[in-house]
Amino acid sequence: MNVSDDLAQLTVRIEPMTTQDLAAVMEIDQTAFPAPWSTRAYEYELHYNEMAHYFVARLDTSARQSRGVWNWLRRLGRANPPMAAPLLVGYVGYWLMAGEAHISAIAVRAGYRGHSYGELLLAFTLQDATRRGAHVATLEVRVSNILAQQLYLKYNFDKVGMRKAYYADNNEDAFIMTTPPLHSAAYQEKQRRLRVALVMRLQERADQDARRARARIPAR
Ligand SMILES: CC(C)(COP(=O)(O)OP(=O)(O)OC[C@H]1O[C@@H](n2cnc3c(N)ncnc32)[C@H](O)[C@@H]1OP(=O)(O)O)[C@@H](O)C(=O)NCCC(=O)NCCS
């Protein structure tokens, strides 16, 4: 089961990040991190860092709100109702160096957290990095960031070390967290089971949203 293929049925999709995304990425960064990156830093990543791979998750909000709305507008005889642009709900980036995928950033838009989009971005990253030949994935996380650590623990990242005073804004320590070998049969199977459950959860959410949207539209 492949994350990208499974998303075909859903209203969220993952695409490579482009410079057109940077305004939305900066918006998310401002609320997600005490020391957000500059636009220039992202531009460098996208255009000059050959090791860098950045992706965004886009939510098709018009489809979310509106299977019901569409039908309703069609019945009113409006063939082309205006569609909202997809909303960038999160992003992820990693550097592929010497067989190691180093996750440099992952964040979900405030208001959309806890809806499995962070997990989707992580699951996608692990698949993408494996496909490009990474043997292991690793990252740093603030010792106080229990929520993010829970996500990484769910995907069997292990705390393998610590970087003292890693974060300049408050001198906080970082845990270094690392996956098991990405290609191992046991870890592949673990990821496969997690992805099946993830896609089902995302599908349920999309269906619920569609049902809620239909309930708001008066039947004719
Ligand atoms: C960390 C972050 C990316 C997670 O994304 P998310 O979309 O909110 O998380 P998800 O809904 O996909 O949850 C996935 C897992 O994370 C953990 N998690 C998510 N929300 C949690 C919460 N409120 N409390 C505890 N664990 C939580 C759980 O393990 C969850 O799995 P579960 O649904 O089986 O319980 C997001 O919260 C974020 O952007 N935080 C700010 C930026 C940041 O800290 N980035 C990480 C830097 S290392």
The ligand as a MOL file (V3000), in Angstrom:
LIG
                    3D

  0  0  0     0  0            999 V3000
M  V30 BEGIN CTAB
M  V30 COUNTS 48 50 0 0 0
M  V30 BEGIN ATOM
M  V30 1 C 3.9710 17.5710 15.7490 0
M  V30 2 C 2.8990 17.7700 14.6660 0
M  V30 3 C 3.5800 17.8570 13.2990 0
M  V30 4 C 1.9480 16.5400 14.6860 0
M  V30 5 O 1.0040 16.6820 13.6600 0
M  V30 6 P -0.5700 16.4330 13.9390 0
M  V30 7 O -1.2650 16.4830 12.6480 0
M  V30 8 O -1.0180 17.3600 15.0010 0
M  V30 9 O -0.5450 14.9490 14.5470 0
M  V30 10 P -1.4960 13.7450 14.1260 0
M  V30 11 O -2.9190 14.1220 14.2660 0
M  V30 12 O -1.0520 13.2190 12.8190 0
M  V30 13 O -1.1680 12.6800 15.2730 0
M  V30 14 C -0.2410 11.6330 15.0600 0
M  V30 15 C 0.2690 11.1350 16.3950 0
M  V30 16 O 0.9310 12.1970 17.1070 0
M  V30 17 C 0.6400 12.0720 18.4900 0
M  V30 18 N -0.2210 13.1730 18.9120 0
M  V30 19 C -0.9000 14.0450 18.1250 0
M  V30 20 N -1.5970 14.9270 18.8860 0
M  V30 21 C -1.3440 14.5860 20.1670 0
M  V30 22 C -1.7480 15.1130 21.4210 0
M  V30 23 N -2.5550 16.1890 21.5100 0
M  V30 24 N -1.2760 14.5370 22.5450 0
M  V30 25 C -0.4540 13.4530 22.4860 0
M  V30 26 N -0.0300 12.9050 21.3080 0
M  V30 27 C -0.4810 13.4570 20.1810 0
M  V30 28 C -0.0940 10.7580 18.6570 0
M  V30 29 O 0.8610 9.7340 18.7770 0
M  V30 30 C -0.8040 10.6610 17.3290 0
M  V30 31 O -1.1670 9.3380 17.0190 0
M  V30 32 P -2.6360 8.8010 17.4310 0
M  V30 33 O -3.6000 9.5970 16.6090 0
M  V30 34 O -2.5940 7.3620 17.0860 0
M  V30 35 O -2.7920 9.0760 18.9110 0
M  V30 36 C 2.0430 19.0480 14.9210 0
M  V30 37 O 1.4560 18.9790 16.1840 0
M  V30 38 C 2.8130 20.3490 14.8060 0
M  V30 39 O 2.8470 20.9640 13.7460 0
M  V30 40 N 3.4290 20.8200 15.9180 0
M  V30 41 C 4.2040 22.0750 15.8940 0
M  V30 42 C 5.5060 21.9170 15.1280 0
M  V30 43 C 6.3710 20.8190 15.7250 0
M  V30 44 O 6.4850 20.6800 16.9350 0
M  V30 45 N 7.0160 20.0390 14.8390 0
M  V30 46 C 7.8820 18.9610 15.2420 0
M  V30 47 C 9.2690 19.4570 15.3450 0
M  V30 48 S 10.3940 18.1470 15.8050 0
M  V30 END ATOM
M  V30 BEGIN BOND
M  V30 1 1 1 2
M  V30 2 1 2 3
M  V30 3 1 2 4
M  V30 4 1 2 36
M  V30 5 1 4 5
M  V30 6 1 5 6
M  V30 7 2 6 7
M  V30 8 1 6 8
M  V30 9 1 6 9
M  V30 10 1 9 10
M  V30 11 2 10 11
M  V30 12 1 10 12
M  V30 13 1 10 13
M  V30 14 1 13 14
M  V30 15 1 14 15
M  V30 16 1 15 16
M  V30 17 1 15 30
M  V30 18 1 16 17
M  V30 19 1 17 18
M  V30 20 1 17 28
M  V30 21 1 18 19
M  V30 22 1 18 27
M  V30 23 2 19 20
M  V30 24 1 20 21
M  V30 25 1 21 22
M  V30 26 2 21 27
M  V30 27 1 22 23
M  V30 28 2 22 24
M  V30 29 1 24 25
M  V30 30 2 25 26
M  V30 31 1 26 27
M  V30 32 1 28 29
M  V30 33 1 28 30
M  V30 34 1 30 31
M  V30 35 1 31 32
M  V30 36 2 32 33
M  V30 37 1 32 34
M  V30 38 1 32 35
M  V30 39 1 36 37
M  V30 40 1 36 38
M  V30 41 2 38 39
M  V30 42 1 38 40
M  V30 43 1 40 41
M  V30 44 1 41 42
M  V30 45 1 42 43
M  V30 46 2 43 44
M  V30 47 1 43 45
M  V30 48 1 45 46
M  V30 49 1 46 47
M  V30 50 1 47 48
M  V30 END BOND
M  V30 END CTAB
M  END
